[in-house]
């Protein structure tokens, strides 16, 4: 598993140059190029993430933790990546207020995802102090 960082950097640089050139003439195409390049890069990254997910699952299993924790961790990671990509795309389009709302939605989604963990931690803490 080797992520082709050279290809990713190349795609990003070429897209940035094209977007900068088009921004002067036609800003709509500039935004489309930026988002398309971001999607291509994101797909490349996600295609190489399977070994990392397998390693995380192995580590959590070796630690004796439930697979439920792995699912929560991976969902939270997915929310982070998706929210960051959407927020960055909004900023590229000049919509910083919308980007902030997407980031807030991502944070709240992670909070909701992690509620089962908070419940277990609170239950364990209550059991330890005898409440």
C-alpha positions as CSV (number, residue, x, y, z in Angstrom):
1,X,0.0,0.0,0.0
2,X,1.6,3.2,-1.2
3,X,-0.4,6.2,-1.8
4,X,0.8,7.9,-4.9
5,X,1.5,11.3,-3.4
6,X,3.3,12.4,-6.5
7,X,0.2,11.9,-8.6
8,X,-2.0,13.6,-6.0
9,X,0.4,16.6,-5.8
10,X,0.5,16.7,-9.6
11,X,-3.3,16.7,-9.9
12,X,-3.6,19.4,-7.3
13,X,-1.0,21.7,-8.9
14,X,-2.4,21.3,-12.4
15,X,-5.9,21.9,-11.2
16,X,-4.8,24.9,-9.2
17,X,-3.1,26.4,-12.3
18,X,-6.1,25.8,-14.5
19,X,-8.4,27.2,-11.9
20,X,-6.3,30.3,-11.5
21,X,-6.2,30.9,-15.2
22,X,-10.0,30.3,-15.6
23,X,-10.8,32.4,-12.5
24,X,-10.1,35.6,-14.5
25,X,-12.3,34.6,-17.4
26,X,-15.0,32.3,-16.1
27,X,-15.2,31.8,-12.3
28,X,-17.8,29.1,-12.6
29,X,-15.5,26.7,-14.5
30,X,-12.7,27.5,-12.0
31,X,-14.8,26.3,-9.1
32,X,-15.9,23.2,-11.1
33,X,-12.2,22.3,-11.8
34,X,-11.3,22.7,-8.1
35,X,-14.2,20.5,-6.9
36,X,-13.5,17.9,-9.6
37,X,-9.8,17.7,-8.7
38,X,-10.8,17.4,-5.0
39,X,-13.0,14.5,-5.8
40,X,-10.3,12.7,-7.8
41,X,-7.8,13.2,-5.0
42,X,-10.4,12.1,-2.4
43,X,-11.1,8.9,-4.4
44,X,-7.4,8.2,-4.6
45,X,-7.0,8.6,-0.9
46,X,-10.0,6.5,-0.1
47,X,-8.9,3.7,-2.4
48,X,-5.8,3.4,-0.3
49,X,-7.4,3.5,3.1
50,X,-8.4,-0.2,3.4
51,X,-5.1,-1.4,4.9
52,X,-5.3,1.4,7.6
53,X,-8.8,0.4,8.5
54,X,-7.8,-3.3,8.8
55,X,-4.9,-2.3,11.0
56,X,-7.1,-0.1,13.3
57,X,-9.6,-3.0,13.6
58,X,-6.7,-5.4,14.4
59,X,-5.4,-3.1,17.1
60,X,-8.8,-2.5,18.7
61,X,-9.5,-6.3,18.7
62,X,-6.1,-7.0,20.2
63,X,-6.9,-4.5,22.9
64,X,-10.0,-6.4,23.7
65,X,-12.4,-3.6,22.6
66,X,-15.7,-4.2,20.9
67,X,-16.0,-3.9,17.2
68,X,-18.7,-1.3,18.0
69,X,-15.8,1.1,18.8
70,X,-14.3,0.5,15.4
71,X,-17.5,1.3,13.6
72,X,-17.9,4.5,15.6
73,X,-14.3,5.5,14.9
74,X,-14.7,4.9,11.2
75,X,-18.0,6.7,10.9
76,X,-16.5,9.7,12.7
77,X,-13.5,9.6,10.4
78,X,-15.8,9.6,7.4
79,X,-17.9,12.5,8.7
80,X,-14.7,14.5,9.3
81,X,-13.4,13.9,5.8
82,X,-16.7,14.6,4.1
83,X,-17.4,17.7,6.2
84,X,-13.9,19.1,5.6
85,X,-14.1,18.4,1.8
86,X,-17.5,20.1,1.6
87,X,-16.4,23.1,3.7
88,X,-13.2,23.5,1.6
89,X,-15.3,23.4,-1.6
90,X,-17.6,26.0,-0.2
91,X,-14.7,28.2,0.7
92,X,-13.3,27.8,-2.8
93,X,-16.6,29.0,-4.1
94,X,-16.4,32.1,-1.9
95,X,-19.1,30.8,0.5
96,X,-17.3,31.0,3.8
97,X,-20.5,31.3,5.9
98,X,-21.9,28.1,4.3
99,X,-18.5,26.4,4.9
100,X,-18.8,27.2,8.6
101,X,-22.3,25.7,8.7
102,X,-21.0,22.5,7.1
103,X,-18.2,22.3,9.7
104,X,-20.7,22.8,12.5
105,X,-23.0,20.1,11.1
106,X,-20.0,17.7,11.0
107,X,-19.1,18.5,14.6
108,X,-22.7,17.8,15.7
109,X,-22.8,14.6,13.7
110,X,-19.6,13.4,15.4
111,X,-21.1,14.3,18.8
112,X,-24.2,12.3,18.0
113,X,-22.1,9.3,16.8
114,X,-20.1,9.3,19.9
115,X,-23.0,9.3,22.4
116,X,-22.9,5.5,22.9
117,X,-19.3,5.9,23.9
118,X,-20.2,8.6,26.4
119,X,-22.9,6.4,27.9
120,X,-20.5,3.5,28.4
121,X,-17.8,5.8,29.9
122,X,-20.4,7.3,32.3
123,X,-21.7,3.9,33.2
124,X,-18.2,2.6,33.9
125,X,-17.3,5.7,35.9
126,X,-20.5,5.4,37.9
127,X,-19.7,1.7,38.6
128,X,-16.2,2.6,39.8
129,X,-17.4,5.2,42.3
130,X,-20.3,3.1,43.4
131,X,-23.2,5.4,42.4
